């Protein structure tokens, strides 16, 4: 039986465990060699069934996750048609500059090319 050597309520310090029964060892000694026993066919079948269950559960979870992502993306496409139509209404589709749209580089003039940045 193990008991704690510091009194309850004292500040946390180095914890020491002592054996309350000195006649019984903390760890049992091995008297003979322990040989490996192969699993029985019942144990092997139980392991295979468990692996199959875990694999099928993982596959089902991934399918649900992909399906949920697909539903979210479809809902986002259907609920915001104005965002999809805005770039095509503001000029030629090939003349948009993403860096100019977010303000990193100056926008090009409609009549000429932009001056190089220094």
C-alpha positions as CSV (number, residue, x, y, z in Angstrom):
1,X,0.0,0.0,0.0
2,X,1.4,3.4,-0.9
3,X,0.9,6.5,1.1
4,X,1.9,10.1,0.6
5,X,4.7,11.3,2.9
6,X,3.8,15.0,3.0
7,X,0.8,16.2,5.1
8,X,-2.3,17.4,3.4
9,X,-2.6,21.1,3.2
10,X,1.1,21.8,3.1
11,X,2.5,23.7,0.1
12,X,3.3,21.7,-3.0
13,X,6.8,20.4,-2.8
14,X,8.7,17.4,-3.9
15,X,6.4,14.5,-3.7
16,X,7.7,11.3,-2.1
17,X,6.0,8.0,-2.0
18,X,6.8,5.4,0.5
19,X,5.8,1.8,0.9
20,X,3.6,1.5,4.0
21,X,4.2,-2.3,4.0
22,X,7.9,-2.9,3.8
23,X,7.3,-6.7,3.7
24,X,5.6,-6.5,0.2
25,X,7.6,-5.3,-2.8
26,X,6.3,-2.6,-5.0
27,X,7.0,-4.6,-8.1
28,X,6.6,-8.4,-8.4
29,X,9.6,-10.3,-9.5
30,X,9.3,-12.6,-12.5
31,X,10.2,-16.1,-11.5
32,X,10.1,-17.8,-14.9
33,X,10.5,-16.6,-18.5
34,X,7.3,-15.3,-20.0
35,X,6.7,-16.7,-23.5
36,X,4.8,-15.1,-26.2
37,X,1.4,-16.5,-26.7
38,X,0.0,-15.9,-30.2
39,X,-3.5,-14.5,-30.3
40,X,-6.3,-16.9,-30.7
41,X,-8.4,-16.9,-33.9
42,X,-11.2,-15.2,-31.9
43,X,-8.9,-12.4,-30.9
44,X,-7.6,-12.0,-34.4
45,X,-11.2,-11.8,-35.7
46,X,-12.0,-9.2,-33.1
47,X,-9.0,-7.1,-34.1
48,X,-10.0,-7.3,-37.8
49,X,-13.6,-6.3,-37.0
50,X,-12.4,-3.4,-34.9
51,X,-10.1,-2.2,-37.7
52,X,-12.9,-2.5,-40.2
53,X,-15.2,-0.5,-38.0
54,X,-12.7,2.2,-37.5
55,X,-11.9,2.4,-41.2
56,X,-15.6,2.6,-42.2
57,X,-16.3,5.2,-39.5
58,X,-13.4,7.3,-40.9
59,X,-14.6,6.9,-44.4
60,X,-18.1,7.9,-43.5
61,X,-16.8,10.9,-41.5
62,X,-14.8,12.1,-44.6
63,X,-17.8,11.7,-46.9
64,X,-20.0,13.7,-44.5
65,X,-17.3,16.4,-44.3
66,X,-17.0,16.7,-48.1
67,X,-20.8,16.7,-48.5
68,X,-21.1,19.4,-45.9
69,X,-18.4,21.5,-47.7
70,X,-20.2,21.0,-51.0
71,X,-23.5,22.1,-49.5
72,X,-21.9,25.2,-48.1
73,X,-20.2,26.1,-51.4
74,X,-23.5,25.7,-53.3
75,X,-25.3,27.9,-50.9
76,X,-22.6,30.5,-51.1
77,X,-22.8,30.5,-54.9
78,X,-26.6,30.7,-55.0
79,X,-27.0,33.4,-52.3
80,X,-24.5,35.9,-53.8
81,X,-25.1,36.2,-57.6
82,X,-24.3,40.0,-57.5
83,X,-20.7,39.3,-56.6
84,X,-20.3,37.0,-59.5
85,X,-21.8,39.5,-62.0
86,X,-19.9,42.6,-60.7
87,X,-16.5,42.0,-62.4
88,X,-18.1,41.4,-65.8
89,X,-20.2,44.6,-65.6
90,X,-17.2,46.9,-64.8
91,X,-15.3,46.7,-68.0
92,X,-13.6,44.1,-70.2
93,X,-13.0,40.8,-68.4
94,X,-9.3,40.7,-69.4
95,X,-8.4,44.2,-68.2
96,X,-8.9,43.8,-64.5
97,X,-5.8,44.0,-62.3
98,X,-6.2,42.2,-59.0
99,X,-3.4,44.2,-57.4
100,X,-5.0,47.5,-58.4
101,X,-8.3,46.3,-57.1
102,X,-6.9,45.8,-53.6
103,X,-4.9,49.1,-53.8
104,X,-1.3,47.6,-53.9
105,X,-0.5,49.3,-57.3
106,X,-2.1,52.4,-58.9
107,X,-4.9,51.7,-61.2
108,X,-4.3,52.1,-64.9
109,X,-5.9,54.9,-66.9
110,X,-8.5,54.0,-69.4
111,X,-6.6,55.7,-72.2
112,X,-3.0,54.8,-71.6
113,X,-0.6,52.6,-69.7
114,X,0.4,53.2,-66.1
115,X,3.7,54.7,-65.2
116,X,6.2,52.3,-63.7
117,X,6.5,52.4,-59.9
118,X,9.8,53.5,-58.4
